Amino acid sequence: MKKFFLLITLIFFTFKAFSQGPTEQSRVITTGVPFLLISADPRSASMGDVGVATSADAFSQQWNPAKYAFSISKQGVGVTYTPYLSNLVNDIFLGNLVYYNRINERSAIAGSIRYFSLGEIEARETPQQIQPLILSPNEFTIDLSYALRLSDRFSMAVAGRYLRSDLKLQVASEDASAAASFGVDIAGYYQSEEIAYNDFDGRWRLGFNISNLGPKIKYDDIGQENSLPTNLGIGGGFDFILDEYNKIGLTAEANKLLVPTPSDSNNDGVINREDDYYNESFFSGVFSSFGDAPDGFSEEIKEVTWALGAEYTYQDVFALRTGYFNESDEKGTRKFFGLGAGFKYTAITIDLSYLFSTSRVISPLEGTLRFGLTFSFGDEYDEY
C-alpha cells in the first residue's frame, strides 16, 4: 500500500502544479505526462509561452516544427535547463536537447530529447526502516520531425514522439513498471514576404499545431488510463521592421486541450472511471472535446488559454522579451508574466527568462531563471 500512496501523491503533485486551483471544481482537465506542456525553452517562456507563430529558432520542435523550413541557419543545436519548484527543492528539472538541419530550401528535419527529473525520493516500508530505498522517478520523450514547404510562404510538418513515464514507484511489490506511449504532431506555418508600409516594413506570421495525438497512457492492467495532453495551438503575429537595425515582433496565441471534459454522466454524484468521458478513446475524445463541457459553449471557451508576447531585437544580436499567459479561474488559474533576454555572438546564442505569477495559485516556475544555449553552424539562407 505504501507504493500506491507514494504514486498517488506524486501524480497529484504533478497535476496540481499545472491545473487545479484551491477553489476549483472537478471539471478541471488533467492528463498524463503534463510535463509536455511546460515551456522547455526560455525564449517562448519569456513571451508568455507563445511559440506556434513566432519566428523559427532551434527550439521550434516543441511548438511548431513546420517553422524549421524557414530557419535562417542551415543547422543548429540547442540545449535548455529549467529548474522546477526551485523554491522548495533543487533536484527537479526539465532538460531539453534539440538538433535541426535545414536540408535544402524547401525541407528540414529535427530531433529532440526532453527529460523531466522528479528528483530523488526516499521510500520506507515502515517509519522505523533505517535504510530507505532511493527512487528517481522521471519522464522523457524522443522526437523526430520533418518539415516541407508546400509553397514559397507556407510549410507543414509532421513529428513523431516516443514517451516514457517512470513514475510508478516500486516499493512493496514487483509489478511496478514504466508506462510508454507515442504521439504525433501535425503543424503548419505561414510567413509572408516583407511588406512596405508608410513608416516601416512588416511581415505576417501564422501557425497551428495539433500536438500529442496518441493513445492513452497506463501503468498496469488495473490502473487508471490517462489521456495524453493532446493540444490545439493556433497563433498569429506581425513583425514591425523599423529599420535595418530595429525590429519588434508581436504574437498572440490560443490553446485548447483536445481531451474530454470530466463530467458526471451517470449522475451518481461522483466523477470517476465509471463515467462515459473516462472510457472514451483518444481519437473520439479529440472531436468530442469541442462540445462536451456540461455548461455548454460558455464552459468550452473557458478551456481556451491565451497568451500575448512581444520581442524587440537589435541587429539580430540582442533581444528583449515579455509576455502574458492567461487561463480561466475555473480551468486551472495559471496566470503569469514572463521577462527575458537573448544575446548572440557569432554562432552562439544565449537566452534567459524569468516568470512572475499573477494568480492566487503560485506557479511552480515562480522565481525560476531558465537558461538556453544555441549553436548555429553551416550556411545561412536568405529568407528576408
C-alpha positions in Angstrom: 0.0 0.0 0.0 2.9 2.3 0.6 3.8 2.1 -3.1 0.3 3.2 -4.1 0.3 6.1 -1.6 3.5 7.4 -3.0 2.3 7.1 -6.6 -0.9 8.9 -5.9 0.9 11.7 -4.0 3.5 12.1 -6.8 1.0 12.2 -9.6 -1.3 14.6 -7.8 1.6 16.8 -7.0 2.5 16.9 -10.8 -1.1 17.6 -11.9 -1.6 20.2 -9.2 1.2 22.2 -10.5 -0.4 22.5 -13.8 -4.1 22.8 -13.2 -6.3 22.9 -10.2 -6.6 25.9 -8.0 -7.7 25.8 -4.4 -11.4 26.6 -5.2 -11.6 24.7 -8.5 -14.2 22.1 -9.3 -13.5 18.6 -10.5 -14.1 19.6 -14.2 -10.5 20.8 -14.4 -9.0 18.8 -17.2 -6.0 16.7 -16.2 -3.8 14.5 -18.3 -0.9 12.1 -18.1 2.7 13.3 -18.7 1.7 17.0 -18.2 5.4 18.0 -18.4 4.9 18.1 -22.2 3.0 21.4 -21.6 5.9 23.0 -19.8 7.7 25.5 -21.9 11.2 23.9 -22.4 12.9 27.0 -23.9 13.5 30.4 -22.4 12.6 32.4 -25.5 9.0 31.2 -25.6 8.7 31.2 -21.8 9.7 34.9 -21.6 6.9 35.7 -24.1 4.1 34.0 -22.1 4.6 30.5 -23.6 3.9 31.6 -27.2 5.7 29.6 -29.9 3.3 28.4 -32.6 3.6 31.5 -34.7 6.9 33.1 -33.6 9.8 33.1 -36.0 11.9 30.0 -36.4 14.5 29.1 -33.8 16.3 25.9 -32.6 13.5 25.1 -30.2 10.6 25.1 -32.7 10.3 21.3 -32.2 8.0 21.7 -29.2 5.9 24.5 -30.6 5.7 24.1 -34.4 8.2 22.0 -36.3 7.0 23.5 -39.6 9.0 26.6 -38.7 12.3 24.8 -39.4 11.6 25.1 -43.1 12.1 28.9 -42.6 15.2 28.7 -40.5 18.0 31.1 -41.4 20.8 28.8 -40.2 21.3 25.5 -42.0 22.0 23.6 -38.9 21.8 24.1 -35.1 22.0 22.5 -31.7 20.1 23.9 -28.7 20.1 22.9 -25.1 18.0 24.3 -22.2 17.7 23.8 -18.5 14.6 24.7 -16.5 14.6 24.2 -12.7 11.2 23.2 -11.3 9.9 24.0 -7.9 13.2 25.7 -7.2 11.9 27.4 -4.1 11.3 24.1 -2.4 13.9 21.6 -3.9 17.0 21.7 -6.1 16.8 18.4 -7.9 13.6 18.7 -10.0 14.3 20.0 -13.5 13.4 19.8 -17.2 16.2 19.4 -19.7 15.9 19.7 -23.5 18.3 18.9 -26.3 17.5 19.7 -29.9 19.2 19.3 -33.3 17.8 20.6 -36.6 19.1 20.5 -40.2 17.5 22.5 -43.0 18.3 20.0 -45.8 17.6 22.4 -48.6 15.5 25.5 -49.4 12.2 23.5 -49.0 12.7 20.9 -46.3 14.2 20.4 -42.8 14.5 17.6 -40.2 14.9 17.8 -36.5 15.3 15.6 -33.5 15.0 16.3 -29.8 15.0 14.8 -26.3 13.1 16.2 -23.3 13.9 14.8 -19.9 11.9 15.6 -16.7 13.5 14.6 -13.5 11.4 14.5 -10.3 14.5 14.3 -8.1 15.2 11.6 -5.5 12.5 10.2 -3.2 13.2 8.2 0.0 10.7 5.3 0.2 10.3 3.4 3.5 8.0 0.4 4.2 7.7 1.5 7.9 8.7 4.6 9.8 11.3 2.5 11.6 13.2 1.4 8.5 16.7 2.8 8.7 17.9 2.3 5.1 15.3 3.8 2.7 15.0 2.9 -0.9 16.2 5.8 -3.1 13.9 6.2 -6.1 14.4 8.6 -9.0 11.1 8.9 -11.0 11.4 10.6 -14.3 9.8 11.1 -17.7 11.3 11.7 -21.1 10.4 12.0 -24.8 12.3 11.4 -28.0 11.0 13.4 -31.0 11.7 13.3 -34.7 10.1 15.8 -37.2 10.1 16.5 -40.9 9.1 19.9 -42.4 8.3 20.7 -46.0 7.5 24.0 -47.7 4.4 23.4 -49.8 4.8 26.9 -51.3 7.2 29.8 -51.0 5.4 31.1 -47.9 3.7 28.1 -46.3 5.1 24.9 -44.8 3.8 21.9 -42.9 5.4 19.3 -40.7 4.8 16.0 -39.0 6.5 14.9 -35.8 6.6 11.5 -34.1 7.2 11.2 -30.4 8.0 8.3 -28.1 7.3 9.0 -24.5 8.1 7.1 -21.3 6.8 7.9 -17.9 8.6 6.1 -15.0 6.5 7.4 -12.1 5.2 4.2 -10.6 7.3 3.6 -7.5 8.3 0.0 -7.0 8.4 -0.5 -3.2 6.0 -3.1 -1.9 5.5 -5.3 -5.0 7.3 -6.2 -8.2 4.5 -5.4 -10.6 5.5 -1.7 -11.0 6.6 -0.7 -14.4 7.2 2.4 -16.5 4.4 3.5 -18.9 5.1 4.2 -22.5 3.1 5.6 -25.4 3.6 7.6 -28.6 2.3 10.8 -30.1 2.1 12.6 -33.4 2.2 16.3 -34.1 0.7 17.9 -37.3 1.7 21.5 -37.8 1.7 24.4 -40.3 3.4 27.7 -40.6 3.0 30.8 -42.9 5.4 33.7 -43.2 4.7 36.5 -45.6 7.1 38.5 -47.6 8.4 41.7 -46.2 5.7 44.3 -46.9 6.4 48.1 -47.2 4.1 50.3 -45.2 4.4 54.1 -44.8 6.8 54.3 -42.0 8.1 50.8 -41.6 8.2 47.4 -43.3 6.3 44.4 -41.9 5.9 40.7 -42.0 2.9 38.5 -41.1 3.3 35.1 -39.3 0.6 32.5 -38.8 0.8 29.0 -37.3 -1.0 26.0 -35.9 0.0 22.7 -34.2 -2.1 19.7 -33.2 0.3 18.0 -30.8 0.5 14.8 -28.8 -2.1 12.8 -30.8 -1.8 9.3 -29.4 -3.2 6.5 -27.2 -3.8 6.9 -23.5 -1.0 6.0 -21.1 -1.4 3.3 -18.5 0.9 1.8 -15.9 -0.8 -1.6 -15.4 -3.8 -3.6 -16.3 -5.9 -2.4 -13.4 -4.5 1.2 -13.3 -6.2 4.3 -14.4 -5.8 5.4 -18.1 -4.7 8.9 -18.6 -5.1 10.9 -21.8 -2.0 12.4 -23.4 -2.1 16.3 -23.3 -3.4 16.5 -26.9 -3.5 20.2 -27.7 -4.6 22.5 -30.4 -2.4 25.7 -30.7 -3.1 28.5 -33.1 -1.4 31.9 -33.3 -0.6 34.9 -35.4 2.0 37.6 -35.3 3.4 40.6 -37.0 7.0 41.9 -37.2 7.4 45.7 -37.3 10.7 46.1 -39.2 11.5 49.7 -38.2 14.9 49.9 -40.0 17.9 47.6 -40.7 18.8 47.5 -37.0 15.5 47.5 -35.0 12.6 45.1 -35.2 9.6 44.5 -32.9 7.6 41.3 -33.1 4.1 40.8 -31.6 2.5 37.4 -31.3 -0.9 36.2 -30.0 -1.8 32.6 -29.3 -4.6 30.4 -28.1 -4.5 26.8 -26.9 -7.2 24.2 -26.1 -6.7 20.7 -24.8 -8.4 18.2 -27.1 -9.2 16.0 -24.1 -12.8 15.2 -22.8 -14.1 17.3 -20.0 -14.6 15.4 -16.8 -18.4 15.1 -16.2 -20.8 13.0 -14.0 -22.6 11.3 -16.9 -24.2 8.6 -14.8 -25.5 11.2 -12.2 -24.1 9.3 -9.2 -22.6 12.4 -7.7 -19.0 11.4 -8.3 -16.8 11.9 -11.3 -14.7 8.8 -11.8 -13.9 6.0 -14.2 -17.5 4.8 -14.3 -18.4 7.9 -16.3 -18.5 8.0 -20.1 -15.7 10.5 -20.6 -13.2 8.2 -18.9 -13.8 5.3 -21.4 -13.8 7.4 -24.5 -11.0 6.6 -26.9 -8.3 9.3 -27.5 -9.4 9.7 -31.2 -13.1 10.2 -30.3 -12.1 12.5 -27.4 -10.3 14.9 -29.8 -13.6 15.6 -31.6 -16.0 15.5 -28.6 -13.7 17.9 -26.6 -15.1 20.8 -28.7 -18.6 20.3 -27.3 -18.7 18.1 -24.2 -18.5 20.7 -21.4 -21.6 20.3 -19.2 -22.2 24.0 -19.1 -22.1 24.3 -22.9 -20.3 26.8 -25.0 -19.5 29.2 -22.2 -17.5 26.4 -20.4 -15.8 25.4 -23.7 -14.5 29.0 -24.0 -13.1 28.8 -20.5 -11.0 25.8 -21.6 -9.1 28.0 -24.0 -5.9 29.6 -22.8 -4.5 32.7 -24.4 -1.2 34.5 -24.4 0.4 37.6 -25.8 4.2 38.0 -26.4 6.5 40.8 -27.6 10.1 40.7 -28.7 12.4 43.6 -29.6 15.6 42.7 -31.4 18.6 45.0 -32.3 20.8 43.9 -35.2 19.7 40.3 -34.5 22.4 40.2 -31.8 20.4 41.4 -28.8 16.7 40.8 -27.8 14.4 41.9 -25.0 11.1 39.9 -24.5 8.0 40.0 -22.4 4.6 38.2 -22.4 1.5 37.3 -20.5 -0.3 34.0 -20.2 -4.0 33.6 -19.0 -6.1 30.6 -18.0 -9.7 30.7 -16.7 -10.0 30.6 -12.9 -12.3 27.6 -13.3 -9.9 25.6 -15.5 -6.6 25.9 -13.8 -5.9 29.5 -12.8 -2.5 29.8 -14.5 -1.7 33.4 -15.0 1.8 34.9 -15.3 4.1 37.4 -16.8 7.4 36.5 -18.4 10.5 38.5 -19.0 13.6 37.6 -20.9 16.6 38.5 -23.0 18.8 37.0 -25.7 22.4 37.6 -26.7 24.1 36.4 -29.9 27.8 36.3 -30.5 28.8 34.9 -33.9 27.3 31.4 -33.9 26.3 31.2 -30.2 23.1 32.5 -28.7 22.3 32.7 -25.0 18.6 33.1 -23.9 17.3 33.7 -20.4 13.8 34.1 -18.9 12.1 34.7 -15.6 8.4 34.2 -14.6 6.1 36.2 -12.3 2.8 34.7 -11.2 -0.3 37.0 -11.2 -2.7 34.3 -9.9 -3.6 33.3 -6.4 -2.1 29.9 -7.3 1.7 30.3 -7.4 3.3 28.8 -10.4 5.9 26.0 -9.7 8.2 28.0 -12.0 7.8 31.2 -9.9 11.2 32.8 -9.4 12.9 30.4 -11.8 15.7 31.5 -14.1 15.6 29.4 -17.3 18.6 29.1 -19.4 19.1 28.2 -23.1 22.2 27.9 -25.3 22.1 27.6 -29.2 25.0 26.8 -31.6 24.3 27.6 -35.2 26.5 26.4 -38.0 26.6 25.8 -41.7 25.5 28.2 -44.5 22.7 30.7 -44.0 19.6 31.0 -46.1 18.2 34.4 -47.3 14.6 34.4 -46.1 14.2 38.2 -45.9 
